[in-house]
């Protein structure tokens, strides 16, 4: 699943990014309300984790902008405020759940899972399946198939394929893949991306006639169907 975390406390934001990524999600970060509002309104996410106290625009403002634009993406509000009126205010403005800081990551993960399941069961723009040609990804079951054959992917390979499929047709650089999938700054001496792409390609493309994962020399990688 693709998640957006809007949190101005850098250590907490990095902690959430690492933990959620390790649990199979693709995570984007925003550190202020203005950037958070831009991404939440303009991006395609399965869930938004939204801090209340943000510079620029507070979490209530980001939430209001989302709902005003017709975005029904589930929103989990994060706040240090434990007052009933604050929680009511967020819920009345369209938040789906509320979590008070400090919180245990296990509780946050449970609430994230509950909201994703609820979103999957409700009509709306969220989707639990991604497709490209004969390739299908079931995001909830974390299952990938091609031509109805199961692909035996590791967790990182599945996350890499999910990111590429969500951004099909877009060339993604090694830096982008390293940041999004491995939560690491790209080091030119590190070949982790190339190794992972090579392994993914051996499972995704090598057994089949048509190829989906392409290298764009000097730029990165793209997932798309191409004419033979």
Steps between C-alpha positions, in 0.01 A plus 500: 500500500613857438490722809562870561646607835469873577710561811735789585695317773782363287598211729141381529445537125811293426396242761156465341648484151738220601241300694224527242739423213623188680136391522461510123369851433627764260530818707525866397594766757402865539637715782262795489133564433548670165690209345270255677194669356648497150579128515180397678280685250699426186640152568348154505529347846330216683539672837626831642660524845456865591648694791280776642767756592679586175678810371337685213160332514387291795366147467140615517566728201658215302205275584248768401676551166491127429131466571418820309667347193296183540790290628356215707843354585499371859676736743660406832562814707809510724517750784649576839166647605286269709198723540164355402405817310812469281419141409137593430614790281712270286232235468235757413722633222532158340783318678457124520699439818703685761820392677654694790878533533701329635371175358631148457587418141307173531183697576558734206558201273178338619303819432660539158402142415143554618460817295646336189262206535209738550603701195532185292146397598351841420426639153745767402821574311713268715599174342656184635603365162737631234522370145716543193434262213514147642666622822278522809586612853271437796618757754310360797604139446844620380480262205635557151406295194578515133296303248334355811835359616604593855821704523713401799614845614679610814349786704740754345436370148126530556541857629722586204250357252214682674678834468585439134144390424341796678718726287476299180635680198717728716877468505608457861861574585715280723491781756120495510490122533763501776313766698153352455570129534809483722463830690860585421690779333646385173869423504665455162714223650191302601349264245202390710254645248661335200515164677134521604387603152697212347339251738155645444546485123603134519162419655281759327631493144743217428239219500272694262520612138393860556714720723361760742800628696732712289829676567534854368873553474629782716155572646353203683224244453146498367218245515287503185371290214690549175422380152710203394 
